[in-house]
Amino acid sequence: MSKAYRSKTLTTLKNLSKFLGKSWRDATKEDIEIVVRKIMDTYSNDSGQESNTSYDHKKILKLFFRWFKLGS
């Protein structure tokens, strides 16, 4: 991965952690659904359509959570 992509990924994970508000180890399915709602509320446009930022956040959340759960 390029340095720029790694930086973007880490920044996104930081935002996702703030949205979650607790340890990833304690996250439940409902917590992840709340995070996705917060992503859409924060980053989608006024008509509710997904933006590039909301798409990227959800993509990174999915990849991270799959990786995290496999390692647990």
Contacts in CASP RR format, 6 or more apart in sequence:
PFRMAT RR
TARGET T0000
AUTHOR 0000-0000-0000
METHOD contacts of the structure
MODEL  1
MSKAYRSKTLTTLKNLSKFLGKSWRDATKEDIEIVVRKIMDTYSNDSGQE
SNTSYDHKKILKLFFRWFKLGS
1 9 0 8 1.000
8 56 0 8 1.000
9 60 0 8 1.000
12 56 0 8 1.000
12 57 0 8 1.000
12 60 0 8 1.000
13 60 0 8 1.000
13 64 0 8 1.000
15 57 0 8 1.000
16 35 0 8 1.000
16 39 0 8 1.000
16 57 0 8 1.000
16 60 0 8 1.000
16 61 0 8 1.000
16 64 0 8 1.000
17 24 0 8 1.000
19 34 0 8 1.000
19 35 0 8 1.000
19 38 0 8 1.000
19 39 0 8 1.000
19 42 0 8 1.000
20 27 0 8 1.000
20 31 0 8 1.000
20 35 0 8 1.000
22 31 0 8 1.000
24 65 0 8 1.000
24 68 0 8 1.000
25 72 0 8 1.000
27 65 0 8 1.000
32 61 0 8 1.000
32 65 0 8 1.000
35 61 0 8 1.000
36 58 0 8 1.000
36 61 0 8 1.000
39 54 0 8 1.000
39 57 0 8 1.000
39 58 0 8 1.000
39 61 0 8 1.000
40 48 0 8 1.000
40 50 0 8 1.000
40 54 0 8 1.000
42 54 0 8 1.000
43 51 0 8 1.000
43 53 0 8 1.000
43 54 0 8 1.000
43 57 0 8 1.000
44 50 0 8 1.000
44 51 0 8 1.000
44 54 0 8 1.000
45 51 0 8 1.000
END
